[in-house]
Amino acid sequence: MGLFSRKKNTPADDTTTDRTTSDPADGVRVDTADESAPQVAPEQAPPVVRITRAAPTNSTGADPSAVPTGAPAGTSVPPLRAAAPVVHTALQEALTGWSRAKNVQTMYSVVKELAAGDLLLDIGSSTMADPKVGPQKGDTISIAHQVDNAGKKVLLAFTSGDRLGFYRKTSDPVSLVEAAPDVVAMAVSKYDGLVLDPGSPDTQWIGYTDELVRGLTENPAENRAVKQAMAEKRIAWPAMLELVRAAPALYIASVAHRDESGEITSMGVATVTSHEGQTFSVLLTSPAEVGAWAPSADASATRFDAVARVALDQGHAGIVVNPAGSMLTITAEELRALVD
């Protein structure tokens, strides 16, 4: 659910037409945006089989100096509650990587982080009777978007209040907090794509509908629970294992082996080898996770029990989930307990 903030947040489900809110406001929440949250260092993954990087396909940026235009939301205001600062640290780190080397692998490193966490939507152009209070009955809420150089309408989203404030040139921006998968769903269903952190020339990123769908499928929220739990590392280990086992969609990285003429001679499945020489099967929670790890591999849908049984039959030491990100390792002993 979205929440209103001055550095404030409210829900944003419908962005197709201008709308004057007809439901009474139930309340607001204050979100004091703060980009000083501690930076989480990425975990060290075991050595992996890297395939040749493909050429970049995502290199067009929206104009950071363009004036945002509004596409309003038409939903009721959520009840009053306290808010934590929104800073999507993992996504910011991926955007920094993208800015340093623009290629398919770093593009998917950004996309995969959109499967969890929160983003801010700019509603600074909304018409509100009292912006300090937030949306009320009779207000018109507008969500900012741009038309890029190719004539495509793209939704704007921000990884923190500070970056939204930099874009708006204010220390007190007004925004919606929305779950990142919901923002992606909005971007692909009502717009032509998504711009992250416009106005930040070093890390501004744009992903069009085909790239977002290719990386997170038609249902970006499909694996939100397991991805969020892996990122936060707050739940008990047995519950984490059950989330992975019950994940609605999992993928393997299929690798084509070719002869000197380029003809495919066989297909293989990428694995990882630990520093101790142990081999692990690999499961990934989205095609974007595959692209961020092995960009020349194909994402093939699978089931947990199928890969678990193959891992045990092959004598693998276990399964590594999402080796390019906040990975976790499931041992062979744990696999036996999960599939028996």
N, C-alpha and C positions, 0 to 999 in steps of 0.2 A: 504494500500500500504506500502511496506517495504521501508526503507530508509537507506542509507549508513552512517557509522560513523567510525572515528578513535577514539574509542568511537564513531564510524561512522556506517552508515547504508545504505543498498541498497535492492531492492526487491529480494525475494527468492521464486519463485513459482515452479521451476522444480529442483528436487534434484536427478534425476535418473542416470545421466551419466555425466562424465567430459565434459565440454563444453568451447570453447573459444568464448568470446562474439563477435558478429558480428555487433551489433548495436552501433552507436556512443553514447558516454556518453553525456547525456543531462545535467548533473550536479551532485553535491553531496550536502549533508548537514552535518554539524558538530553536534554531540550529546555529550555534556560534561556530562558523567555519574557522578551522585552524589547520594550517598546513604544517604545523610544527610537530605533528605526530611522529613517533619514532619510525625510522625506516627499517623495514625487515629485510635482512640480507637473504638472497635466494639460496636454497639448500643446494648442497653439492650432490649431483647425481652420479651414479656409476658411469664409467666410460660407455659410450653408446656407438652404435654403427651409424655413421653420418653418410647420407647420400649426397651427391653433387647438388649444390644449390641451384634452383631455377632462377631465371631472370625475373626481376620485379614486375608486378602487374599493377601495383597500387602506388602511383606516383603523382596523382593530380590532387592539388590542395584547393580548398575553398579560400576565397579572398579574406584574410583576417581583418582587413579594414572595412569590409562591407557592413552596412547597417543591417542588423537583424530585423526580420519581419516576423509577424506573429501568426500562428495558427493555434487558436485557443482550445482549451480543454473544457469539457462540460461535465464535471462530476462534483459531487458534494464534498464539503470540507471535512477532514477526519477529526476525531475527538482530540482534545488537548492532551499532550504528553510531552515529556522531556525528550530532547534530541541530542544525539552525539554528533560531533563534527564529522562531516563527510570528507574523507580523504582516501581515494582508491590508490593505495601505495603500489600494489602489484601492477596495476595498469600504468601508473606513472613510470615505473621502472621499464616496462615494456615499450612505452612511447619513447623513452630516452634511447633504448636500444635501436628502435626504428629510425630515430633521427641520425644515428651514427652510421647505420648500414641499411639502406632501403632495399630489401629483397623479399622474396616470398616467405622465407623463414621468419624474419622479423615482423612481417605483416601478420602472419598467423600467431606470433607471440603476443601481439596486441589483441587479436580477435579472441583468442582463448581466454583472456582475462575478462572478457565481457560476459562470461557465463556465470559470474558471481559478483558480489559487491554492489555498491550503490553509485549512482551518478547524479549530477545536478542538471536540471533543465532551466533555461533562462526565461523568466516571466517578467523581466524588467519593463516591458512595453505594455503590460496589462493596465486596465483601467479599474482602479479600486478606490472606493470611497475613503478608506483609511489604510494605506499601505503598511502602517505600523501594526495594525491588527491582523491584516491578511484578508483573503477573499471572504466576502460576505454576500448575502442575498442582493442581487442587482449588479454585482461586479462582472466585468468581462475579463477573462483570463486568456492571455495570449502566450503561446510557447514559441520561442524564437527559432527561426530557420533561415537559411540562405539559399540563394540560387547560385550555383558555382559557375565556373567559366565554360562548362559544357552545357549549361542551361538546365541542370538537374537540381531539383529541390532537395536539400539535405537538412536533416535535423541537427541542432547544435546540442552538445552535451559536454559537461565539464567534470574533471576528476577531483576538484576541490573548490571550496568557496573562494579561496585566494585566486585561483586561475579564472574563475568567473568574474571576480572583482577586477582583475587585470584587464580582462576583455571589455568590461563595462566601464572601466575607468572610475570605479567607486570602491570604497571600503565597506559598503553596506549593500551588496547585491541581494535581490529577491529571487528566490529559486524554488523549484520543486525537487524533492528527493524521490528518485525512482530506482528500483532495482535495475541493475545493468541489463539483465536479460529482457526485462520489459521495455527498456529503452530501445534495445535492438529490434524487438518485435514491432514497436511503433515505427521505427525507422524504415523497416522493410515493407510494412503494410500500408503506411500512409505517406511515405516519402520515397526518395530514390536512394537514400543512403544516410550515413551518419558522419558528422565531423566531431572529433574529440579535441577539446581545448583550443578552439579557434582563438586567434589573437596571440598565441604563444608560438612564435615562428619556428623555434627549434624543435618543438614536439607536436605541433598541430598535425593531425592525422585524419584522413578521410577514407571511409570504406563504403563502397556501393553495395546495392542490394545483392547482386550475385556473389560478391566476396563474403558478405556476412552470412548468407544462406549456405554457401559452400562450407564455411567454417563452423557454423553453429546450427545448421539444418533449418527446417521450417519452424522448428519449435526451440528457440534459444534457451528456454527455461527447463528443457527436458531433464537435464542432469544438475539443476541448480543446487539441490540438497547436498549431493555428494561433493560437488566442486566447492561449495561454501564451507562444508565441514572440513575438507582437506586444507583449505586456505586458513581457516581459523584455528584448527587443531584444539578444539575445546571439548569435544565429546569423548566419552570412554572408548577405548580401543575396540571392544566387542561391538559396540554400536556403529563404529566407523566401518568395521568389516562387513556388518550387515547392510549398511548403506551401499557399499561397493557391490556386494553380492546381488542386491535387489535393484541396482541402477537400471533405469528403463532402456538405456542405449549405451553400449560400449563398442570400442573399435580396436582393431589391430592394424599395424602398418604393413601392408603387403608390398613386397619389393620384386620387381621384374628383373630377371637375369637375362642378359642379351649376349649374343655372339658378336664377332667382329663386324658383321654387316649390320648390326642393329636389330636383328630379329630376336624376338623373345624366345628363349629356350626353356625357361622354367620360371615358376613363381615361388618366392620364399616369404617368410614372415620375420620381421626384424626382432631381434632379441637384444638384451644388454648383458655385458659381462662385468662382474665386480672386480675390484682390485685384487681379490683373492682368487680370481679365475672361475668363479661360479657363474653359471648361465641362468638368467631369469627370463621368463616370458614377459611380454609387455601388453598391458591394457591401457587404453586411452579413453577419456570421457567425451571427446568430441573430435570431429575431423580436423579442427583447428589445432588441437593438441598433437595430432599426427603431423601436421604441416610444420609446427614449431619444433618438432623433434627430428623428423626425417622428411624434409620438404619434397623429395622426389618420390616418396612412397605414396601409395594409394590407401585411403581410409576404407577399411572393409568392416561392415557391421558384424557384431558377434554377440555371444552370450557369455556371462561370467563362467558358468559351469563348463562350457565347451573348452574354453582356454585353460581353466583350472585342470581339467582332466588331461589335456594335451601336455601341460607342464609336468604333471605327475608322471604320465606315461613316458615322457622324454627324460625323466630324471633331473628336471630343472630344480634349482634351489628355491623357487617360488615365482611370484609375479610382482613386477614393478608397475605401479599405476602412475601415469603422467610423468615420465622421466624428465621432461623439459620444464617442469614447474614445481609446484609444492607436492612432490612425489611422496608416495608411501610404498612400503614393501610388505608383501604378504608371504610368509614362509610356507614351505611345502607342508609342514605339520598343520598350519592353520588352514591351508587349502583342503587337506583331507577332512578336517572337521567341518568345513563349509559345504562340501559336496557330498558327504556321506549321508 
